[in-house]
Amino acid sequence: MSFAVRALAGRLAPRALNQVAQTSIIPRVLTVAYRPLSTPPALHDLGSVDHGYEEDRINKVADPERRAFTYLMLSSVRFAYASFARLLVIKFVASMSASAEVLALAFAEIDLSKVDMGKTITVKWRGKPIFIRRRTPEEIAHEATVPMEHLRDQERDEDRTIKPEYIVVLGICPHLGCVPVSNAGDYGGWFCPCHGSHYDVSGRIRKGPAPLNLEVPPYKFISDSVILMG
């Protein structure tokens, strides 16, 4: 009998094991075995949380006027800054522009109809003396024949005048800034008493230490006998 029982038990054991495997006991045990031993930590356990975003955020639904007011204030401040910057630029440009008084001194009209032939007048322009001589035909012809090799600062007489009858020069000696004397000197034009420079009737240096001719200022004829300085 014992041998038969053992044989029956050997046949039934594999079947029982198969039935046990098909049940949910083993998966449950395995599932329990793979569960974490501890639950994950809460958010507050990881550190402090900054709730400023939630506190300061504008609720567009509950408070729509606050958003509009903020945009209005930002736009107003930016407009004020732009207006202030524009005002500064305008004042700076205005300060760089010449005033009416300065512009009036920059130009001067001079009537030459009362200047006698062979005479020299002195006028003031921009705070500087201006010599204007009405030359005779003989003086014009003589100055035109002066050789260039006789001149230190070589300029032709016709290049220094607009109308040959009138010579207009700045009354300041280019040597050290003295004011020459009209109708004087060895050449009948101008003589600088400071260091002895002699100029001819065309205002060209002929003798003395001056390195250059008398300067011809900018001018133009606006009529037959009126010139505009500047």
Contacts in CASP RR format, 6 or more apart in sequence:
PFRMAT RR
TARGET T0000
AUTHOR 0000-0000-0000
METHOD contacts of the structure
MODEL  1
MSFAVRALAGRLAPRALNQVAQTSIIPRVLTVAYRPLSTPPALHDLGSVD
HGYEEDRINKVADPERRAFTYLMLSSVRFAYASFARLLVIKFVASMSASA
EVLALAFAEIDLSKVDMGKTITVKWRGKPIFIRRRTPEEIAHEATVPMEH
LRDQERDEDRTIKPEYIVVLGICPHLGCVPVSNAGDYGGWFCPCHGSHYD
VSGRIRKGPAPLNLEVPPYKFISDSVILMG
20 26 0 8 1.000
43 49 0 8 1.000
58 66 0 8 1.000
58 67 0 8 1.000
58 70 0 8 1.000
60 67 0 8 1.000
98 106 0 8 1.000
105 126 0 8 1.000
105 127 0 8 1.000
106 126 0 8 1.000
106 230 0 8 1.000
107 228 0 8 1.000
107 229 0 8 1.000
107 230 0 8 1.000
108 123 0 8 1.000
108 125 0 8 1.000
108 228 0 8 1.000
108 229 0 8 1.000
108 230 0 8 1.000
109 222 0 8 1.000
109 226 0 8 1.000
109 227 0 8 1.000
109 228 0 8 1.000
109 229 0 8 1.000
110 123 0 8 1.000
110 130 0 8 1.000
110 132 0 8 1.000
110 226 0 8 1.000
110 227 0 8 1.000
110 228 0 8 1.000
110 229 0 8 1.000
111 225 0 8 1.000
111 226 0 8 1.000
112 132 0 8 1.000
112 134 0 8 1.000
112 166 0 8 1.000
112 225 0 8 1.000
112 226 0 8 1.000
112 227 0 8 1.000
113 225 0 8 1.000
113 226 0 8 1.000
115 121 0 8 1.000
115 132 0 8 1.000
115 134 0 8 1.000
115 166 0 8 1.000
116 134 0 8 1.000
117 134 0 8 1.000
117 135 0 8 1.000
117 136 0 8 1.000
118 133 0 8 1.000
118 134 0 8 1.000
118 135 0 8 1.000
118 136 0 8 1.000
118 139 0 8 1.000
119 133 0 8 1.000
119 134 0 8 1.000
120 131 0 8 1.000
120 132 0 8 1.000
120 133 0 8 1.000
120 134 0 8 1.000
120 182 0 8 1.000
120 183 0 8 1.000
121 131 0 8 1.000
121 132 0 8 1.000
121 133 0 8 1.000
122 129 0 8 1.000
122 130 0 8 1.000
122 131 0 8 1.000
122 132 0 8 1.000
122 171 0 8 1.000
122 182 0 8 1.000
123 129 0 8 1.000
123 130 0 8 1.000
123 132 0 8 1.000
124 130 0 8 1.000
125 217 0 8 1.000
125 229 0 8 1.000
125 230 0 8 1.000
128 170 0 8 1.000
128 171 0 8 1.000
128 172 0 8 1.000
129 170 0 8 1.000
129 171 0 8 1.000
129 172 0 8 1.000
129 179 0 8 1.000
130 168 0 8 1.000
130 169 0 8 1.000
130 170 0 8 1.000
130 171 0 8 1.000
130 217 0 8 1.000
130 229 0 8 1.000
131 167 0 8 1.000
131 168 0 8 1.000
131 169 0 8 1.000
131 170 0 8 1.000
131 171 0 8 1.000
131 180 0 8 1.000
131 182 0 8 1.000
131 190 0 8 1.000
131 214 0 8 1.000
132 166 0 8 1.000
132 167 0 8 1.000
132 168 0 8 1.000
133 166 0 8 1.000
133 167 0 8 1.000
133 182 0 8 1.000
133 189 0 8 1.000
133 201 0 8 1.000
134 165 0 8 1.000
134 166 0 8 1.000
135 143 0 8 1.000
135 164 0 8 1.000
135 165 0 8 1.000
135 166 0 8 1.000
135 167 0 8 1.000
135 201 0 8 1.000
139 201 0 8 1.000
140 157 0 8 1.000
140 164 0 8 1.000
140 165 0 8 1.000
142 201 0 8 1.000
143 157 0 8 1.000
143 200 0 8 1.000
143 201 0 8 1.000
143 202 0 8 1.000
144 156 0 8 1.000
144 157 0 8 1.000
144 158 0 8 1.000
146 157 0 8 1.000
146 200 0 8 1.000
146 202 0 8 1.000
146 204 0 8 1.000
148 154 0 8 1.000
148 156 0 8 1.000
150 206 0 8 1.000
151 204 0 8 1.000
151 205 0 8 1.000
151 206 0 8 1.000
152 205 0 8 1.000
152 206 0 8 1.000
152 211 0 8 1.000
153 204 0 8 1.000
153 205 0 8 1.000
153 211 0 8 1.000
153 212 0 8 1.000
153 213 0 8 1.000
155 202 0 8 1.000
155 204 0 8 1.000
155 213 0 8 1.000
157 164 0 8 1.000
157 202 0 8 1.000
157 204 0 8 1.000
158 164 0 8 1.000
160 167 0 8 1.000
160 169 0 8 1.000
160 202 0 8 1.000
160 203 0 8 1.000
160 204 0 8 1.000
160 213 0 8 1.000
160 216 0 8 1.000
161 167 0 8 1.000
161 168 0 8 1.000
161 202 0 8 1.000
162 219 0 8 1.000
162 220 0 8 1.000
162 221 0 8 1.000
163 221 0 8 1.000
166 227 0 8 1.000
167 201 0 8 1.000
167 202 0 8 1.000
167 203 0 8 1.000
168 216 0 8 1.000
168 217 0 8 1.000
168 219 0 8 1.000
168 227 0 8 1.000
169 190 0 8 1.000
169 203 0 8 1.000
169 214 0 8 1.000
169 215 0 8 1.000
169 216 0 8 1.000
169 217 0 8 1.000
170 214 0 8 1.000
170 215 0 8 1.000
170 216 0 8 1.000
170 217 0 8 1.000
171 179 0 8 1.000
171 180 0 8 1.000
171 190 0 8 1.000
171 214 0 8 1.000
172 178 0 8 1.000
172 179 0 8 1.000
172 214 0 8 1.000
172 215 0 8 1.000
173 179 0 8 1.000
173 180 0 8 1.000
173 192 0 8 1.000
173 194 0 8 1.000
173 195 0 8 1.000
173 197 0 8 1.000
173 210 0 8 1.000
173 214 0 8 1.000
174 205 0 8 1.000
174 210 0 8 1.000
174 211 0 8 1.000
174 212 0 8 1.000
174 213 0 8 1.000
174 214 0 8 1.000
174 215 0 8 1.000
175 192 0 8 1.000
175 194 0 8 1.000
175 195 0 8 1.000
175 197 0 8 1.000
175 209 0 8 1.000
175 210 0 8 1.000
175 211 0 8 1.000
176 194 0 8 1.000
176 195 0 8 1.000
177 194 0 8 1.000
178 192 0 8 1.000
178 193 0 8 1.000
178 194 0 8 1.000
178 195 0 8 1.000
179 192 0 8 1.000
180 190 0 8 1.000
180 191 0 8 1.000
180 192 0 8 1.000
180 193 0 8 1.000
180 197 0 8 1.000
180 199 0 8 1.000
180 214 0 8 1.000
181 190 0 8 1.000
181 191 0 8 1.000
181 192 0 8 1.000
181 193 0 8 1.000
182 189 0 8 1.000
182 190 0 8 1.000
183 189 0 8 1.000
183 190 0 8 1.000
184 190 0 8 1.000
184 191 0 8 1.000
185 191 0 8 1.000
185 198 0 8 1.000
185 199 0 8 1.000
186 198 0 8 1.000
186 206 0 8 1.000
186 207 0 8 1.000
187 198 0 8 1.000
187 199 0 8 1.000
187 200 0 8 1.000
187 201 0 8 1.000
187 206 0 8 1.000
187 207 0 8 1.000
188 200 0 8 1.000
188 201 0 8 1.000
189 198 0 8 1.000
189 199 0 8 1.000
189 200 0 8 1.000
189 201 0 8 1.000
189 203 0 8 1.000
190 198 0 8 1.000
190 199 0 8 1.000
190 203 0 8 1.000
190 214 0 8 1.000
191 197 0 8 1.000
191 198 0 8 1.000
191 199 0 8 1.000
192 198 0 8 1.000
192 199 0 8 1.000
192 210 0 8 1.000
195 208 0 8 1.000
195 209 0 8 1.000
195 210 0 8 1.000
196 207 0 8 1.000
196 208 0 8 1.000
196 209 0 8 1.000
197 205 0 8 1.000
197 207 0 8 1.000
197 208 0 8 1.000
197 209 0 8 1.000
197 210 0 8 1.000
198 205 0 8 1.000
198 206 0 8 1.000
198 207 0 8 1.000
198 208 0 8 1.000
199 205 0 8 1.000
199 206 0 8 1.000
199 210 0 8 1.000
199 213 0 8 1.000
199 214 0 8 1.000
200 206 0 8 1.000
202 213 0 8 1.000
203 213 0 8 1.000
203 214 0 8 1.000
204 213 0 8 1.000
204 214 0 8 1.000
205 211 0 8 1.000
205 212 0 8 1.000
205 213 0 8 1.000
205 214 0 8 1.000
217 229 0 8 1.000
217 230 0 8 1.000
218 229 0 8 1.000
218 230 0 8 1.000
219 227 0 8 1.000
219 228 0 8 1.000
219 229 0 8 1.000
219 230 0 8 1.000
220 227 0 8 1.000
220 228 0 8 1.000
221 227 0 8 1.000
221 228 0 8 1.000
222 228 0 8 1.000
END
